Amino acid sequence: MNRREMIRMLPAAIAAGNISAATDAFGTKARLRNAICAYSYREELKNKTLRYEDLVRIAVENDADGLDLTVYWMPPEPGDDFLMPLRRIAFRNAVEIYSISIRTDLCRPTKDLQDREVETISKWVDVAAKLGAGHIRVFGGAVPKGATEEQAAQWATEVLKRAADCSSKKGIVLGIENHGGVTEKAERILQIVKAVNSPWAGINLDTGNFKTNAFPQIEMCIPHAVNVQVKTEIVMEDGKRGPVDWDRVIRMFVKGGYKGYLALEYEGKNSAEIPALTRKLGGLVRKYNA
């Protein structure tokens, strides 16, 4: 089979589930987009000094392509009266709401608790579909008291697999984040994603969350990354947190073949820094897309 025939047959193979999310990308040229995580403006959204619609304006003003909308400050059951105007204003301003981020705990030890977790994710799958988002960030959660990490990983695998089966029906990818607990180390999160074995599940890779050996662990996860959140700090080789060299990090993603969004998730206390950081990230994205 020649290369042209392989490219022609690839979409059908992906749809049939025969090719993992890690091999969905076409070609070798970088194709990156920059975005802002709603979590960066958590205090303003919590205090209602900013609305989600205001994030669209901020994205436009600072040349961001997309938004990753953390849903924590949305209504508990957001209806069309909330979602549709938000989708419209984003479309009219050429800003893609490409992802939402939700609270989950996949380490549920009983079937009843696992069922509830899948139901919760399913609810937000419907919200994501209405917003036009193709991705949802989920969390593995902490290892339950009295359980082993291996048991917790098996429970997380079961819930994520079932949830991905659900999200696939709406064309939405689930990204499990490296966020402590059962997903503290790259080896474990890779174990979970590989065991789920679905083109609709991958890694939501947060560059600032690994507590040790950050760069090697990031590199391990890149082939399975479906979304990336960029932090201003990282754990260095000496084990201490410090300012991260974004150029170095983005080169790793380019080399690893990642195609997709790099979303700024600002965890500092001075949100006035966010516009400049957004523009800096956008400049690097354009550099490597050239």
C-alpha positions in Angstrom: 0.0 0.0 0.0 1.5 3.4 -1.0 1.3 6.6 1.1 -1.5 8.1 -0.9 -3.7 5.0 -0.3 -2.8 5.0 3.4 -3.9 8.7 3.7 -7.1 7.9 1.8 -8.0 5.0 4.1 -7.0 6.7 7.4 -10.3 8.4 8.2 -12.3 5.2 7.8 -9.8 3.3 10.0 -10.0 6.0 12.7 -13.8 5.9 12.6 -13.8 2.1 13.0 -11.6 2.5 16.0 -8.6 0.6 14.5 -6.2 3.5 14.9 -5.5 5.2 18.2 -5.8 8.9 18.9 -2.0 9.1 18.9 -1.9 8.5 15.1 -4.8 10.7 13.9 -2.6 13.5 12.7 -1.7 14.0 9.1 1.8 15.1 8.0 4.7 16.4 10.0 4.4 20.1 9.8 3.4 21.9 13.1 -0.2 22.9 13.3 -0.7 24.6 16.6 -3.4 27.0 18.0 -3.3 29.2 21.1 -6.1 29.5 23.6 -7.0 30.8 27.0 -8.4 28.6 29.8 -11.3 30.2 31.6 -9.7 29.0 34.9 -7.1 31.8 34.4 -9.9 34.2 35.2 -11.3 32.1 38.1 -11.7 35.0 40.6 -13.4 37.3 38.1 -15.8 34.5 37.0 -16.5 33.5 40.6 -17.2 37.1 41.6 -19.2 37.8 38.4 -17.0 40.7 37.4 -16.5 38.8 34.2 -18.9 36.7 32.2 -18.0 33.9 29.9 -18.9 36.1 27.0 -16.2 38.5 28.2 -13.6 35.8 27.6 -14.5 35.9 23.9 -13.7 39.6 23.9 -10.4 39.0 25.7 -9.5 36.3 23.2 -10.1 38.7 20.3 -8.2 41.5 21.9 -5.2 39.3 22.4 -5.3 37.2 19.2 -6.2 33.9 20.8 -7.7 31.3 18.5 -9.8 29.4 21.1 -11.2 29.1 24.6 -11.1 26.2 27.0 -14.1 26.9 29.2 -13.8 25.6 32.7 -17.5 25.1 33.6 -17.3 25.7 37.4 -19.0 29.1 37.3 -21.7 28.1 34.8 -25.2 27.3 36.1 -25.3 23.7 37.4 -27.7 22.8 34.6 -26.8 25.3 31.8 -29.7 25.6 29.4 -30.0 26.9 25.9 -30.7 30.4 27.1 -27.1 30.4 28.6 -25.3 28.2 26.0 -26.6 29.4 22.7 -25.8 33.2 23.0 -22.3 32.2 24.1 -21.8 30.0 21.1 -23.2 32.7 18.8 -20.9 35.4 20.1 -17.9 33.1 19.8 -18.8 32.2 16.2 -19.3 35.9 15.3 -15.9 36.7 16.5 -14.1 33.7 15.0 -13.1 32.3 18.4 -13.5 28.5 18.8 -14.9 27.1 22.0 -13.0 23.9 21.4 -13.0 22.5 24.9 -14.8 22.5 28.3 -13.2 21.4 31.6 -15.4 19.6 34.2 -15.0 18.2 37.7 -14.8 14.4 37.8 -13.4 11.6 40.0 -12.9 8.5 37.9 -11.5 6.4 40.8 -14.9 5.1 41.8 -14.8 1.6 43.5 -18.5 0.5 43.1 -20.7 0.1 40.1 -23.3 2.6 41.4 -20.6 5.3 41.9 -19.2 4.5 38.5 -22.6 4.8 36.9 -23.1 8.3 38.5 -19.7 9.4 37.2 -20.6 8.3 33.7 -24.0 10.1 34.0 -22.3 13.3 35.1 -19.8 13.2 32.2 -22.7 12.4 29.8 -24.5 15.5 30.9 -21.5 17.6 30.1 -21.0 15.9 26.8 -24.4 17.3 25.8 -23.3 20.8 26.9 -20.0 20.5 25.0 -22.0 19.4 21.9 -24.2 22.4 22.1 -21.2 24.8 22.4 -19.5 23.1 19.5 -16.6 21.9 21.6 -14.8 18.7 20.5 -13.0 18.0 23.8 -13.7 17.7 27.5 -11.0 17.7 30.2 -11.7 15.1 33.0 -9.8 14.2 36.2 -8.7 10.8 37.4 -9.1 11.7 41.1 -7.4 10.6 44.3 -6.7 6.9 45.2 -9.5 6.0 47.6 -8.5 5.3 51.2 -7.8 1.6 51.7 -7.3 1.0 47.9 -4.1 0.4 46.0 -3.1 2.7 43.1 -3.4 -0.3 40.8 -7.0 -0.8 41.9 -7.7 2.9 41.4 -6.2 2.8 37.9 -8.5 -0.1 37.0 -11.6 1.8 38.2 -10.5 4.9 36.4 -10.0 2.9 33.2 -13.5 1.4 33.5 -15.2 4.8 34.0 -13.2 6.5 31.2 -13.8 3.7 28.8 -17.6 3.9 29.4 -17.6 7.6 29.2 -15.6 7.6 26.0 -18.2 5.2 24.5 -20.8 7.8 25.4 -18.8 10.9 24.1 -18.0 9.1 20.8 -21.7 9.3 19.9 -21.5 13.1 19.9 -18.0 13.2 18.4 -16.3 14.5 21.5 -12.8 13.4 22.8 -12.2 13.0 26.5 -8.8 14.1 27.8 -7.7 12.8 31.3 -5.4 15.3 32.9 -2.1 14.6 34.7 -3.3 16.1 37.9 -2.0 14.3 41.0 -3.7 11.3 42.6 -3.9 8.3 40.2 -2.6 10.5 37.4 0.5 11.9 39.2 3.0 10.0 37.1 3.2 9.6 33.3 3.5 5.8 33.5 0.2 5.5 35.2 -1.8 7.9 33.1 -0.4 6.1 30.0 -1.4 2.8 31.4 -5.0 4.0 31.8 -5.2 5.6 28.4 -3.7 2.6 26.6 -6.1 0.2 28.5 -9.1 2.3 27.5 -7.9 1.9 23.9 -10.3 4.3 22.4 -9.7 7.0 19.7 -12.1 9.1 21.8 -9.9 9.2 24.9 -6.4 10.7 25.4 -4.3 12.8 27.7 -5.1 16.4 28.6 -1.4 17.3 29.1 -0.8 20.0 31.7 2.9 21.2 31.5 3.0 22.4 35.1 1.5 19.4 37.0 4.3 16.8 37.1 6.0 17.1 40.5 9.3 15.4 39.4 11.2 14.9 36.2 8.7 17.1 34.4 10.3 17.3 30.9 10.8 13.5 30.5 7.2 12.8 31.7 5.8 15.5 29.3 7.7 13.9 26.5 6.3 10.5 27.3 2.8 11.8 27.2 3.0 13.8 24.0 2.0 11.0 21.6 -1.3 10.6 23.4 -2.0 14.3 24.1 -5.4 15.6 22.8 -5.2 18.9 24.5 -2.4 20.9 26.2 -2.5 23.4 29.0 0.5 25.7 29.3 1.7 26.9 32.7 4.1 29.7 33.5 6.1 27.5 35.9 7.4 23.9 35.7 9.4 21.6 38.0 13.1 21.9 36.9 15.7 19.2 36.8 16.8 20.2 40.3 13.3 19.4 41.6 12.4 23.1 42.2 9.6 25.0 40.5 10.7 27.9 38.3 9.7 29.9 35.2 9.4 27.7 32.2 11.1 28.2 28.8 8.0 28.0 26.6 10.1 27.8 23.5 11.7 24.6 24.8 8.4 23.1 25.7 6.8 23.9 22.4 9.7 22.5 20.5 9.0 19.2 22.3 5.4 19.2 21.1 6.4 20.0 17.6 9.0 17.2 17.6 6.5 14.8 19.1 4.0 15.5 16.3 1.3 17.1 18.4 -1.3 19.1 16.5 -3.9 21.1 18.4 -4.4 23.7 21.0 -1.9 25.1 23.6 -4.1 26.8 26.2 -2.7 29.3 28.7 -3.8 28.3 32.2 -2.6 31.1 34.5 -2.4 30.2 38.2 -0.9 33.5 39.4 -2.8 36.1 41.4 -2.4 39.0 39.0 -4.7 38.4 36.1 -3.5 41.7 34.5 -0.5 39.5 33.3 -2.7 37.3 31.2 -3.0 39.4 28.0 0.8 39.7 27.6 1.2 36.0 28.3 -1.5 35.2 25.7 0.2 37.3 23.1 3.6 35.7 23.9 2.1 32.2 23.5 0.5 33.2 20.2 3.8 34.5 18.9 5.4 31.2 19.6 2.5 29.3 17.9 2.9 31.4 14.8 6.7 30.9 14.9 6.4 27.1 14.8 3.5 27.1 12.3 5.6 29.1 9.8 
